[in-house]
Amino acid sequence: MSAPECNRTMEQARRDFALGRLSGAMLLRVPMTAGHWNVRLVGAKGDAGMLLEVKNLAPQVFASLDQAVQALEQIGFAFTQLKVQ
């Protein structure tokens, strides 16, 4: 059985990060776009979900990889490299 979907707004993601409820994140290319990205958050208990827009609760779309990374830093993640597999 797969882990439950647990989407979060930026405010919820910051709160959950501060409480140790987030263990990581992935940057996903938006299908059929040339350079837009979504952020998928991974919970400490195996749950995962998209970072959502507050206005419409749709997955937030970032126009560049830099913007997506800045969102992760605003949540609280800190890193010095991006590794591609």
C-alpha positions as CSV (number, residue, x, y, z in Angstrom):
1,M,0.0,0.0,0.0
2,S,1.4,3.4,-0.9
3,A,1.8,6.3,1.5
4,P,-1.1,8.8,1.8
5,E,-1.0,12.1,-0.2
6,C,-0.5,15.1,2.0
7,N,-0.4,18.4,0.1
8,R,0.6,21.5,1.9
9,T,0.6,25.3,1.4
10,M,3.8,27.2,2.1
11,E,2.7,28.1,5.6
12,Q,1.8,24.5,6.4
13,A,5.1,23.3,5.0
14,R,7.1,25.8,7.1
15,R,5.2,24.6,10.2
16,D,5.7,20.9,9.4
17,F,9.4,21.4,8.7
18,A,9.8,23.2,12.0
19,L,8.1,20.3,13.8
20,G,10.2,17.7,12.1
21,R,7.4,16.4,9.9
22,L,9.2,16.8,6.6
23,S,12.2,14.7,5.6
24,G,12.9,15.9,2.1
25,A,11.6,17.3,-1.2
26,M,11.8,16.7,-4.9
27,L,11.6,19.1,-7.8
28,L,9.4,17.9,-10.6
29,R,9.2,19.3,-14.1
30,V,5.6,20.3,-14.9
31,P,4.5,18.0,-17.7
32,M,4.5,19.6,-21.2
33,T,6.4,22.8,-20.2
34,A,9.8,23.9,-21.1
35,G,11.1,25.0,-17.7
36,H,8.4,25.1,-15.0
37,W,8.7,23.2,-11.8
38,N,6.6,21.8,-8.9
39,V,7.8,21.0,-5.4
40,R,6.9,17.6,-3.9
41,L,7.4,17.4,-0.2
42,V,8.2,14.1,1.6
43,G,6.9,13.6,5.1
44,A,8.9,11.9,7.9
45,K,6.2,9.2,8.1
46,G,6.3,8.3,4.4
47,D,3.6,10.7,3.3
48,A,4.2,13.0,0.3
49,G,2.4,15.8,-1.4
50,M,2.7,18.9,-3.6
51,L,3.4,22.4,-2.4
52,L,0.1,24.2,-3.1
53,E,-0.9,27.8,-4.1
54,V,-3.0,29.3,-1.2
55,K,-5.5,31.0,-3.6
56,N,-6.8,27.9,-5.4
57,L,-5.0,24.9,-3.6
58,A,-3.6,23.8,-7.0
59,P,0.1,22.7,-7.2
60,Q,2.3,25.7,-7.1
61,V,4.2,26.2,-10.4
62,F,7.6,27.9,-10.4
63,A,8.9,29.5,-13.6
64,S,12.5,28.5,-13.0
65,L,14.6,26.0,-11.0
66,D,15.9,28.9,-9.0
67,Q,12.4,29.9,-7.8
68,A,11.7,26.3,-6.8
69,V,14.9,26.2,-4.8
70,Q,14.1,29.5,-3.1
71,A,10.7,28.0,-2.1
72,L,12.5,25.1,-0.5
73,E,14.8,27.5,1.4
74,Q,11.8,29.5,2.6
75,I,10.4,26.3,4.0
76,G,13.6,25.7,5.9
77,F,15.6,23.3,3.8
78,A,19.3,24.1,3.5
79,F,21.6,22.6,0.9
80,T,24.7,23.3,-1.0
81,Q,24.2,21.1,-4.0
82,L,21.6,19.5,-6.2
83,K,22.1,16.0,-7.3
84,V,20.6,14.6,-10.5
85,Q,19.9,10.9,-10.9
